[in-house]
């Protein structure tokens, strides 16, 4: 691994970001702006500029550069927040608690350097491996998984969907098929009734078992932290479902149509992606 520590690229030696000892996995990002190929001696300038822009963003309130690591076209892995630190890049607090984040110094399509080099892919794989050795699970995805965004761009996301392999490496093993089992059934009317109740306290009886099915699906979409999937349609579940409604996969709803109360179309879309059937 060609690691560039924080001190080496000009940041304080230790990130002030909150600790996150374990996560589901790693999400990959790109810059999403214009970005030109450059010699490696200019890459640290770009990383410093990203950190400065994040610290200046009063709306987001970043305490540091948002990513755990950043990787340049030459395959060097720049230490951002580093290992076992909560990211600020995945879209909201629940998503930041769920996965670490690695950014490729890559432009939007047509904006310059918009295709990852083999060296960059090696560096991205190195960053993922380092995070996996320090608390990250095996899951891998892109920023767009669970958040309504084009990030990390189609070119990089194609690599992510293939399991983020190293260049020239063997493809990931095929998924083992298992005998089919009946799909869970979620009753929309009962789910809506549960969603409209005041959020019950943990440990109280679950109002409708289908809530847990939907929460598990939202966890799979990267919208809800697994610890909050408790079978109660509380504030966190409503917020996560609203994010699903706003997402392209959930229907791209806006305003009052994305209030976190399930509708037939958004719930049916979620069921098709996550293996449950919806009844009225």
Number of C-alpha atoms within 10 A of each C-alpha: 14 14 16 17 18 19 11 13 18 12 17 12 13 12 19 11 19 13 14 18 13 20 23 19 19 25 26 30 26 24 17 19 15 14 17 12 16 12 8 13 7 10 20 17 12 14 22 16 13 18 18 13 14 19 16 14 11 9 7 14 11 18 17 23 26 25 26 27 30 29 31 26 25 20 24 23 26 27 26 28 28 25 24 20 26 26 32 26 24 27 17 16 15 19 26 23 22 26 28 35 31 31 26 24 24 29 22 21 15 11 13 14 18 24 17 22 16 15 17 23 23 24 27 29 21 20 29 25 15 16 26 21 11 16 18 24 17 14 13 20 23 26 27 22 23 25 22 18 15 16 20 26 23 14 13 21 22 13 17 17 12 12 16 21 17 18 15 7 7 8 12 10 7 6 6 5 6 6 4 6 6 8 12 13 15 23 15 18 14 16 22 17 14 23 22 13 12 11 15 16 10 12 8 9 10 17 17 19 16 23 25 18 19 25 26 21 21 23 21 16 20 25 30 28 24 17 8 18 21 16 23 28 32 21 15 19 28 21 19 23 28 24 24 29 28 21 21 15 17 22 17 15 17 12 8 9 16 23 17 23 22 23 16 13 13 23 25 19 18 24 20 11 14 17 13 20 17 19 12 9
